[in-house]
Amino acid sequence: MVLDPSAQLNDVFHALAHPARREILRRLFDGEQNLSELSAPLKMSFPAASKHVRVLEKAKLVRRRIEGRSHLCRIDAKPLGKANDWLEGYRRLWEESFQRLDAVLEEMKAQEKKHGRRR
């Protein structure tokens, strides 16, 4: 089954929208952790942490494996790269806007200098 790329991007941004899920991802940068380890500093129950991890799993940002009674989670950063690629187009747009603004400001400074105005 081929996923709609925009649906996966929507899932990634939805997952990143919650501060607890961003914190879970940040903690997983240090390596695989079990769900209890992830939930403890967030002061949330195991079921609540599990719900957040399911959202991250749906976005393919986290992989979970079960070993006995332990739910071990690890980060998969590939979808973050796709989100970054999408944002990159907007960064270029912002940079172009800033360059135009810089040009206008330089022109204004030149006009002030030409007419002898000071701030």
C-alpha positions as CSV (number, residue, x, y, z in Angstrom):
1,M,0.0,0.0,0.0
2,V,1.4,3.4,-1.0
3,L,0.8,6.2,1.5
4,D,-0.2,9.6,0.3
5,P,3.0,11.7,1.0
6,S,0.9,14.6,2.3
7,A,-0.9,12.3,4.7
8,Q,2.4,11.2,6.2
9,L,3.6,14.8,6.4
10,N,0.3,15.6,8.2
11,D,0.9,12.8,10.7
12,V,4.5,14.1,11.3
13,F,3.3,17.6,12.1
14,H,0.4,16.3,14.2
15,A,2.9,14.2,16.2
16,L,5.2,17.2,16.6
17,A,2.4,19.5,17.7
18,H,2.3,18.1,21.3
19,P,5.1,19.1,23.7
20,A,5.1,15.6,25.4
21,R,5.7,13.9,22.1
22,R,8.5,16.3,21.2
23,E,10.1,15.5,24.6
24,I,9.8,11.8,23.9
25,L,11.6,12.2,20.6
26,R,14.3,14.4,22.3
27,R,14.8,11.7,24.9
28,L,15.0,9.0,22.2
29,F,17.9,10.8,20.5
30,D,20.0,9.4,23.4
31,G,19.0,5.8,22.4
32,E,16.4,3.2,22.9
33,Q,14.3,3.5,26.0
34,N,11.4,1.6,27.5
35,L,8.0,3.2,27.9
36,S,8.4,3.5,31.7
37,E,11.6,5.4,31.3
38,L,10.0,7.7,28.8
39,S,6.9,8.4,30.9
40,A,8.6,9.0,34.3
41,P,10.1,12.5,33.6
42,L,6.9,13.5,31.9
43,K,4.9,12.7,35.0
44,M,2.3,10.7,33.1
45,S,0.9,7.3,33.4
46,F,2.1,4.3,31.3
47,P,-1.2,4.4,29.3
48,A,-0.9,8.1,28.6
49,A,2.7,7.7,27.4
50,S,1.6,4.7,25.3
51,K,-1.0,6.8,23.6
52,H,1.6,9.5,22.7
53,V,4.0,6.8,21.4
54,R,1.2,5.4,19.2
55,V,0.8,8.9,17.6
56,L,4.6,8.9,17.0
57,E,4.4,5.4,15.6
58,K,1.6,6.4,13.2
59,A,3.8,9.2,12.0
60,K,6.6,6.6,11.6
61,L,8.8,8.7,14.0
62,V,9.1,5.9,16.6
63,R,9.5,2.2,16.3
64,R,8.4,0.1,19.3
65,R,9.3,-3.5,20.0
66,I,8.1,-5.6,22.9
67,E,10.5,-7.7,24.9
68,G,8.6,-9.6,27.6
69,R,6.7,-6.9,29.5
70,S,9.0,-4.1,28.3
71,H,8.0,-1.8,25.4
72,L,11.2,-0.6,23.9
73,C,11.1,2.5,21.7
74,R,13.6,4.0,19.3
75,I,13.5,7.0,17.1
76,D,13.3,6.8,13.3
77,A,14.3,10.3,12.0
78,K,13.6,9.7,8.3
79,P,10.2,11.3,8.5
80,L,11.7,14.3,10.1
81,G,14.0,14.7,7.1
82,K,10.9,14.7,4.8
83,A,9.3,17.4,7.0
84,N,12.5,19.4,6.9
85,D,12.6,19.1,3.1
86,W,9.0,20.5,3.0
87,L,10.0,23.4,5.3
88,E,13.1,24.1,3.3
89,G,11.0,25.6,0.4
90,Y,9.5,28.1,2.9
91,R,12.9,28.9,4.2
92,R,14.0,30.0,0.7
93,L,10.8,32.1,0.5
94,W,11.6,33.8,3.8
95,E,15.2,34.4,2.8
96,E,14.1,36.0,-0.5
97,S,11.7,38.3,1.5
98,F,14.5,39.3,3.8
99,Q,16.8,40.0,0.9
100,R,14.1,42.3,-0.6
101,L,13.6,44.0,2.7
102,D,17.4,44.5,3.0
103,A,17.5,46.1,-0.4
104,V,14.6,48.5,0.5
105,L,16.4,49.4,3.8
106,E,19.7,50.0,1.9
107,E,17.8,52.2,-0.6
108,M,16.2,54.2,2.2
109,K,19.6,54.7,3.9
110,A,21.0,55.9,0.5
111,Q,18.1,58.4,0.1
112,E,18.6,59.7,3.7
113,K,22.3,60.2,3.1
114,K,21.7,61.9,-0.3
115,H,19.2,64.3,1.3
116,G,21.4,64.9,4.4
117,R,18.9,63.5,6.9
118,R,20.0,61.9,10.1
119,R,18.3,59.8,12.6
